[in-house]
C-alpha cells in the first residue's frame, strides 16, 4: 500500500492548494466589491484580472485533484487485490 499512501499524501497537498486558492479568490472578491463601491475603476480592473487568473489556476488544480483521485482508486484496487491474494 506504499504507492497508495504516497498518492493520498500528494492529493492532500493538492487539497491544501485548492483551499488556499479558494480563500484567496474570496478575499479578492471582497476587495472587488469594495472597489466597486468606491468607483476605483483602475484598481478594480487589476483585481478582476487577478481573480480571473486565480480561477484558471483553480480549475487546473481541480483537474489535477480529479486525476489524483482516479489514480488513488486504481492503485487501491490493484494493491488491495494483491494484498487479499497474499
Rosetta blueprint (number, residue, H / E / L):
1 X L
2 X H
3 X H
4 X H
5 X H
6 X H
7 X H
8 X H
9 X H
10 X H
11 X H
12 X H
13 X H
14 X H
15 X H
16 X H
17 X H
18 X H
19 X H
20 X H
21 X H
22 X H
23 X H
24 X H
25 X H
26 X H
27 X H
28 X H
29 X H
30 X H
31 X H
32 X H
33 X H
34 X H
35 X H
36 X H
37 X H
38 X H
39 X L
40 X L
41 X H
42 X H
43 X H
44 X H
45 X H
46 X H
47 X H
48 X H
49 X H
50 X H
51 X H
52 X H
53 X H
54 X H
55 X H
56 X H
57 X H
58 X H
59 X H
60 X H
61 X H
62 X H
63 X H
64 X H
65 X H
66 X H
67 X H
68 X H
69 X H
70 X H
71 X H
72 X H
73 X H
74 X H
75 X H
76 X H
77 X H
78 X H
79 X H
80 X H
81 X H
82 X H
83 X H
84 X H
85 X H
86 X L
